[in-house]
């Protein structure tokens, strides 16, 4: 390490929620280092408590603000404004903003939902029970510790009884031959081996064996909540849980989600972003900097026996990108 204190880089910050030693707290937040490396960082003044450099090990108190400057690391800027919506001893439902990734990516190691949650709470061994795309906002469910994760992951279909999303889409859905407000969409979804976007899901025939990978049946119940001038607010109830299910099916039906780089404009903006940053004109055409899909409602049955213990959680905290579109809407 350099003998001068670093003044640039990524500052890893967290509020300690328990009485713990400073070095133990840093090791939990940044497990790549040994105690010797933490001590070396402290010697350079890279570890601060409540804004003051600490050069030795001290006892922290709940509420202390800790920061660790990592001079050789950079993270993509994301919205870190998560919050707890509901919790019990084993589970926590959290609001995830867009475009915060739920776990580590090639760009972000520390500004992820699970890392932020672990650093800010006593649940240092929390686990994700399911996932949301980085650009999808809304409710996500965590197990507070490893034993709860093991217990509930094998009972997840029983635990999560209902998942409802809201989506803002281009167009006014009028599904021919059906009640225009309600539509239950059932398709097979799969990745295509010849697709320019490897992660993209496609609506396929069940017997398309040559060009697709493991087609799976996906069912979503769509309901039109409100129509505007050229776009609509759609309720999407998942009756199965497939990758990109809502996004792929709405695009297939002709109503891609506003801001969706993969499933609108034939993926042109997703492919362009792999080579260069998108311009203001690109985002204006997309309609938003991220796709406007929000996990709005989660219904749980937390009972472990035969009786029901129902919990219904709502997240009405839409991202700022939604607000111009929702003006005048009433639910």
N, C-alpha and C positions, 0 to 999 in steps of 0.2 A: 504493500500500500504506500501511497504518497505520504510524505511527512507534513503536507499542508492540508488543511480542512477542505473538503470538496465544496464547491459552491454551485455546481450544476448537476443535473440529473433528475431522477424520479424520486420524489419524497413519499415514502410509504407512511401513511398516517392512520392512527386508530385511537379510539377511546377505550382504555382498559376498564373492564366491568367487574374486576375482582381484585382482592388484595393478593399481590403476587410480586415476585422480584422482577426488576427491570430486565435482566438478562433472560429470565424465563419467558417473559412476555415477548421479547424480540425473537427468541427462538421459535415460539409458537407462530408468530406472524410471518417469520422469514426462516423457514425450516431448512433452507439451503446451506446455512452457515453453522459452524461449530461454535462452542462457547469462546474459543480463542479468537475466532474471527469477529465475534460480537465485541469482545474486549478491545480488539484492534480498531474497530470502527469507533468505539467510544473514545479511544485515545486521540482520534482525529476530530472529535467534536461532532461526529455524524449522527449521534443518538441524542435526541432532545426530549425532555419531559416538560410539558407546559411551556414550551418555547425556550427552555434553558438547557444548554448542553450538560449532560451528566457523564462524568468520566469513570465512575465506579458503579458497583451494583447497589441499588437502593430498593427499599420496599415501596411498591406502588399502592395507591389507594383507588377504589372504584371512582371513575370519572376522570382520572388523569389522562391527559392527551399526550400520546407518544408519537414521535416521528423518527424515521430512519431514512437518511439520504443515501440513495444508491447511485453513485456518479456515472456508472456505465450502463444504466438501464433507462429505457424510454417506454412509455405506454401510450396507446392511442387514447385521446380524450373521449370520455364517455360520461353519461349522466349517472352519478353515484347516489342519487337521492332515493334509495330504497326505504321502505318502512314496514313495520310489523302491523298486520291487519288483524290477526287472531293467533292465539297459541294456547296449548295446554302443556302438560309435563313432557310429552313425547314429540309433539308436532308444532310447527310454526307455519302460518301462511303469511307470505311476504308480498308486498307490492314491488314489482320489478319495473324500473323505468326503461324506456328505449333510448339508445341502443346498448344497454348494459349486457355483456355476455354473462351467462349463468356460471360458467366455469372457464378455466384457462384456455386461451387461444394462442395462436402464433404471435399475436400482437399484445395481448394483455395477460399478465400472470397474476396481478394483484388487484386491479380494479375489475373484479368479477363479483357477481352476487354472492357466491359461496364464500369467497375470501373476505369480503366486506362484512358479511354476517358473522363469520367466525371471529374476526378481529373486534367487532363491536359488542359481542355478547359473551356470556359464560359458556356458550355451546361451541367449544373449540374443535369438536369432532362432529359437527353437523354434516348432514349429507342431503343432496338433492333427491327427492323422491320421483320427480319427473322433470322435464326440460321445457324451455321456451326458446325459440330463436332469439338471437340478440336484438333484432329489430322489433320483436313482439313485446308489448308491455302487458302488465297486469299481474294476476295472482299466480304464485308458484308455491308449492308445498315442500317443506323441508322436514327431515327427521332431526331432532335435536342432538342425538348422539348415535353411536354405531349400533347399539343394541336395538334402538327404536327403528333404525333404518332396516336392519335385518328382519325385524318383526313385521313391519308394514309393507315392505317391498313385495313380499310374497302374497300379500293380501290387498294389493293396490286396487284391483278391480272392484273389490268389495268396499274398500275405504272411500274411493272417489266415485260417487254415484252419479254425478252430473257435472259436466264441464260446458260452460257457455262462453262464447267469445262474441265480441262486437267487431264488425269490419265496415270500413267505408270503402265502397266500390264505385268504379266508373259505370254509369249507365243506370237504367231503370228496369229491374228484373220483371219480366212478364213471361213466365214459363208456359209455353204453348200447351193448351189442352189441360191445364191444371189451375187450381186456385193460385192466382198470381202472387199472393202474399206468402204462401207456404209451399215448400218443396223439399222432399226427402231425396237426396242425391246418393245413389249407390253406384260406385264404380270400382274397377281394379286400378291400383296405383303401383307404379314401378319406376325404377331408374332405367334409362336406355343406354346401352353400351356405346351407341354412336352419337350420343348427345354432346353438344359443345360445352354444356354446363353439367359437370359430373353429378352435382348434388340435386339436380332438378328431378322432380317426380312428374310422371306422365300418366294420363288416363290411357289405359291399354286394354286390349282384349285379353281374356284369361289365357288364351292359347298362343299368345305372341312369345314363343319360347326363344326365338333366334336372336332377338335384339333387346330383350328386357331381362332384368334380374328379379326373380322371385316376386311376381305380381301378388298383391294382397288386397283383399276386399276392404273398401273404406266406405263408411256411411255417415252422412252429415244431414241434419235437419236444419234447413234455412228458413228464416222468416223475415220479411221486409218490415222494418220498424218505422222507417220514414224515407220518403223520396224528396229530393231537392232538384235543382235545375242542373241536370246532367250527372248526378251521382246519388247514391242511396246508402242508408245505414241498415246493415243486415245483422240479425242475430243468427249465430251459428252454434248449434248444439252438436257436440261430437258424440256419435254413437259408436265410434271405433277410434283408435289412436294411432294413426299412421303419420309418417314424416310428411310435413308440408301439406297435410290433408286439405285444410280449408283453402289455402292459397291455390293449390293445384286445381281443386274442383271448381272454385269460383272462376278462375281463368278459363277452364274448359267450358263452362257454361256461358262464357262471353262477358263476364263482369269481374275483371281483374281488380285486385285491391289497389287503392291509390298508393303510390310510392313503391310498389313492389318491383324491384330491379330484375328479378328472375322471371316472374310470371306475367309481366306486362311488356309490351313492345318486343316480344320474342326474345327477351333476355339481353337485348342490345346494351342496356346501360350496365348490367352486371359484367358483361364481357369487357366493356370499355373501362370499367373501374379496375379491372385486373391489370391494365396497362398504364392508366393515368387517373388522376383525380377527376371527378365529375364537375362540370361547370355549373354556374347558377342557372344557365339556360336549360341544362340537362335536368336539374332538380325541378325547375318550373314545369317542364314537360311531364315529369313523373308525378308531380303534384305534392310531393313531400320528400324530406331527406331520408325518411325510413318508411317502411310499409305500415299502413294504419290498421293494424290488427291488435286487439286488446282482449286479454283473458279477464272477462267481466264477472263471472259467477262460478263458484266452486261449492258443490254440495257434498258433504262428507257424512259417512256413518262411522263414528269412532268406537262403536261398541265392539267388544271382542266375543261376546256371547250371542244368544239368540235375540235379545231385545235390541231396539234401535236407539242410537244416540246421535240424532241428526244435528248437523251444524251447516248453516248456509252462510257463505262469505261472499261479499260483493266488493268490487274495486271500481269506484267511480272516478278515479284519478286518471283521466285521460292525459296523454302527453300534450304538450303545447301545440304540436303540429296538427292536432285534431280540432283545436278551438275555432279556426276560421270556418271549418266545414260544419261544425255543430251549432253555429249561431242560429237561433230561431227554432232549434229542435226541442221537443218536449217528449218525455218518456212516461 
